[in-house]
C-alpha cells in the first residue's frame, strides 16, 4: 500500500512540474525561471513584481496545457500570443532584477547578492557588464560566505576564470550589435570555411557553446545573436522557422 501511495505521489509531482511541449522552446525557460525566482519573493522590494510574473506564468501554463491537447489551431495560436506577452513580462522583470542585483553590490549587501545569484536564473548572466560585476564582487567577498553555484559555474566556464581575474573586461557581447568572431590566423583559413555564418544562441545553453567552440576551433568567423535580446536574432529565427537554439545559418 505504501509503495502504491509513493508511486502516485511521484506521478502527481512529476505532472505538476511538467510544462507543455507546445512551443516549449519559448515557454519552458519562462516557466522554469518563475520557479527559480520564488525564493526571492520573501524580500519586500522584490515580492510584487515576482508574484505578478508568477501569476502570469500560471495563467499561460494552464492555457498551454489545454491548447496542446486540442486540434484547434486558433487555440494554439492564442497560446503563442500569451507566451509572447509573457516574454515581454519576463524582459521587464529581468531589467528590474538586474538593477536590484547591481544595487546589492553597490550597497555591499552580500546576503541579498547571494540570495539573488543563487536562484541560478540565467537572466542575471545575460549582460556581460552585470556578469562581470557578479564575478568581481564575488571574488572580493567569497571569504564571507561561499556560493557552491557560483564556484561550479566558474569552474565549468573557463573563460570567466580568466575574465574575472584580470582588469580588462573581455566578455562576449549579447546585444543588438552582433559580435564578429574572427580567426586569430586568417591566413590559415581554408576556402571551405569562407562562408557567411550566423549563430543564434542564448546564454547558458550548453549546445550553443559546443557549436561556437566547434566554429572557433575551425577558425570560422561568425556573427552571433542572442535570441532573447536581439531583434535581428528573433527576426532571423522566425524567418528560418527555428525550433530551438543553437540555430546556425550558413550563406542564408
HUGI-V846921 format. One record per residue. N is the residue number from 0. RES is the residue in three letters. SS is DSSP state (H for helix, E for strand, L for the rest). PSI is psi in degrees with one decimal (none if undefined). Layout:
N&RES&SS&PSI + N&RES&SS&PSI
This chain:
0&UNK&L&-42.6 + 1&UNK&H&-37.9 + 2&UNK&H&-42.9 + 3&UNK&H&-44.6 + 4&UNK&H&-40.2 + 5&UNK&H&-43.7 + 6&UNK&H&-41.6 + 7&UNK&H&-42.3 + 8&UNK&H&-40.3 + 9&UNK&H&-41.5 + 10&UNK&H&-40.9 + 11&UNK&H&-43.7 + 12&UNK&H&-42.8 + 13&UNK&H&-42.6 + 14&UNK&H&-39.8 + 15&UNK&H&-31.0 + 16&UNK&L&0.4 + 17&UNK&L&153.0 + 18&UNK&L&155.6 + 19&UNK&L&139.5 + 20&UNK&L&-20.2 + 21&UNK&L&121.6 + 22&UNK&L&39.0 + 23&UNK&H&-33.4 + 24&UNK&H&-33.9 + 25&UNK&H&-43.8 + 26&UNK&H&-44.5 + 27&UNK&H&-46.0 + 28&UNK&H&-34.2 + 29&UNK&H&-41.3 + 30&UNK&H&-41.3 + 31&UNK&H&-37.4 + 32&UNK&H&-38.4 + 33&UNK&H&-41.6 + 34&UNK&H&-41.9 + 35&UNK&H&-34.5 + 36&UNK&H&-11.0 + 37&UNK&H&-41.0 + 38&UNK&H&-23.1 + 39&UNK&H&-11.4 + 40&UNK&H&-11.0 + 41&UNK&H&-16.5 + 42&UNK&L&128.1 + 43&UNK&H&-42.5 + 44&UNK&H&-12.8 + 45&UNK&H&-14.5 + 46&UNK&H&-53.8 + 47&UNK&H&-52.3 + 48&UNK&H&-35.2 + 49&UNK&H&-42.0 + 50&UNK&H&-33.6 + 51&UNK&H&-43.1 + 52&UNK&H&-39.5 + 53&UNK&H&-40.1 + 54&UNK&H&-42.1 + 55&UNK&H&-36.6 + 56&UNK&H&-43.4 + 57&UNK&H&-42.3 + 58&UNK&H&-45.7 + 59&UNK&H&-38.9 + 60&UNK&H&-46.9 + 61&UNK&H&-39.4 + 62&UNK&H&-41.1 + 63&UNK&H&-38.9 + 64&UNK&H&-33.7 + 65&UNK&H&-39.0 + 66&UNK&H&-34.4 + 67&UNK&L&-10.4 + 68&UNK&L&-5.6 + 69&UNK&L&157.0 + 70&UNK&L&-0.4 + 71&UNK&L&112.6 + 72&UNK&H&-29.7 + 73&UNK&H&-38.0 + 74&UNK&H&-40.3 + 75&UNK&H&-41.2 + 76&UNK&H&-38.2 + 77&UNK&H&-36.7 + 78&UNK&H&-39.3 + 79&UNK&H&-40.5 + 80&UNK&H&-37.7 + 81&UNK&H&-38.2 + 82&UNK&H&-37.9 + 83&UNK&H&-38.5 + 84&UNK&H&-41.5 + 85&UNK&H&-35.8 + 86&UNK&H&-39.1 + 87&UNK&H&-40.9 + 88&UNK&H&-40.2 + 89&UNK&H&-45.0 + 90&UNK&H&-41.5 + 91&UNK&H&-41.2 + 92&UNK&H&-37.9 + 93&UNK&H&-47.2 + 94&UNK&H&-45.1 + 95&UNK&H&-47.8 + 96&UNK&H&-33.1 + 97&UNK&H&-37.3 + 98&UNK&H&-39.7 + 99&UNK&H&-37.6 + 100&UNK&H&-47.2 + 101&UNK&H&-37.1 + 102&UNK&H&-38.1 + 103&UNK&H&-33.5 + 104&UNK&H&-44.1 + 105&UNK&H&-39.5 + 106&UNK&L&2.1 + 107&UNK&L&42.2 + 108&UNK&L&81.7 + 109&UNK&H&-34.5 + 110&UNK&H&-45.6 + 111&UNK&H&-41.0 + 112&UNK&H&-49.5 + 113&UNK&H&-39.8 + 114&UNK&H&-39.9 + 115&UNK&H&-53.3 + 116&UNK&H&-29.0 + 117&UNK&L&-1.6 + 118&UNK&L&-19.4 + 119&UNK&L&21.2 + 120&UNK&L&132.2 + 121&UNK&H&-22.7 + 122&UNK&H&-22.4 + 123&UNK&H&-5.7 + 124&UNK&H&15.1 + 125&UNK&L&-26.9 + 126&UNK&L&126.7 + 127&UNK&H&-39.8 + 128&UNK&H&-43.2 + 129&UNK&H&-38.3 + 130&UNK&H&-42.0 + 131&UNK&H&-42.6 + 132&UNK&H&-44.6 + 133&UNK&H&-51.2 + 134&UNK&H&-39.9 + 135&UNK&H&-44.8 + 136&UNK&H&-41.6 + 137&UNK&H&-41.4 + 138&UNK&H&-39.8 + 139&UNK&H&-18.1 + 140&UNK&H&-0.3 + 141&UNK&L&-15.1 + 142&UNK&L&-21.8 + 143&UNK&L&-41.8 + 144&UNK&L&130.8 + 145&UNK&L&151.9 + 146&UNK&L&107.4 + 147&UNK&H&-34.9 + 148&UNK&H&-49.3 + 149&UNK&H&-40.3 + 150&UNK&H&-44.1 + 151&UNK&H&-39.1 + 152&UNK&H&-42.5 + 153&UNK&H&-41.1 + 154&UNK&H&-38.6 + 155&UNK&H&-32.7 + 156&UNK&L&91.1 + 157&UNK&H&-27.6 + 158&UNK&H&-31.6 + 159&UNK&H&-30.8 + 160&UNK&H&-42.2 + 161&UNK&H&-45.0 + 162&UNK&H&-40.3 + 163&UNK&H&-0.1 + 164&UNK&L&-2.1 + 165&UNK&L&167.7 + 166&UNK&L&-8.1 + 167&UNK&L&115.3 + 168&UNK&L&139.9 + 169&UNK&L&44.9 + 170&UNK&L&153.5 + 171&UNK&L&145.3 + 172&UNK&L&113.3 + 173&UNK&L&89.1 + 174&UNK&L&-173.2 + 175&UNK&L&-38.8 + 176&UNK&L&113.9 + 177&UNK&L&156.8 + 178&UNK&E&134.0 + 179&UNK&E&118.5 + 180&UNK&E&118.8 + 181&UNK&L&152.1 + 182&UNK&L&140.3 + 183&UNK&L&-23.3 + 184&UNK&L&76.8 + 185&UNK&H&-32.9 + 186&UNK&H&-20.6 + 187&UNK&H&-0.7 + 188&UNK&L&132.0 + 189&UNK&L&157.4 + 190&UNK&H&-27.2 + 191&UNK&H&-19.6 + 192&UNK&H&1.1 + 193&UNK&L&69.1 + 194&UNK&L&160.8 + 195&UNK&L&114.5 + 196&UNK&E&128.4 + 197&UNK&E&133.3 + 198&UNK&E&120.8 + 199&UNK&E&121.1 + 200&UNK&E&-175.2 + 201&UNK&L&151.0 + 202&UNK&L&142.4 + 203&UNK&L&0.2 + 204&UNK&L&112.3 + 205&UNK&H&-32.7 + 206&UNK&H&-33.5 + 207&UNK&H&-42.7 + 208&UNK&H&-40.7 + 209&UNK&H&-42.5 + 210&UNK&H&-42.8 + 211&UNK&H&-36.2 + 212&UNK&H&-39.1 + 213&UNK&H&-47.0 + 214&UNK&H&-42.0 + 215&UNK&H&-42.6 + 216&UNK&H&-28.2 + 217&UNK&L&6.3 + 218&UNK&L&40.8 + 219&UNK&L&122.3 + 220&UNK&L&145.2 + 221&UNK&E&158.5 + 222&UNK&E&132.8 + 223&UNK&E&136.4 + 224&UNK&E&138.6 + 225&UNK&E&119.7 + 226&UNK&L&-23.1 + 227&UNK&L&-31.2 + 228&UNK&L&-13.9 + 229&UNK&L&121.7 + 230&UNK&H&-43.2 + 231&UNK&H&-38.7 + 232&UNK&H&-42.9 + 233&UNK&H&-38.0 + 234&UNK&H&-46.0 + 235&UNK&H&-36.1 + 236&UNK&H&-44.0 + 237&UNK&H&-42.7 + 238&UNK&H&-36.8 + 239&UNK&L&16.0 + 240&UNK&L&45.5 + 241&UNK&L&141.4 + 242&UNK&L&-4.3 + 243&UNK&L&170.6 + 244&UNK&L&151.4 + 245&UNK&L&144.6 + 246&UNK&E&117.3 + 247&UNK&E&122.0 + 248&UNK&E&120.2 + 249&UNK&E&121.5 + 250&UNK&L&38.7 + 251&UNK&L&none
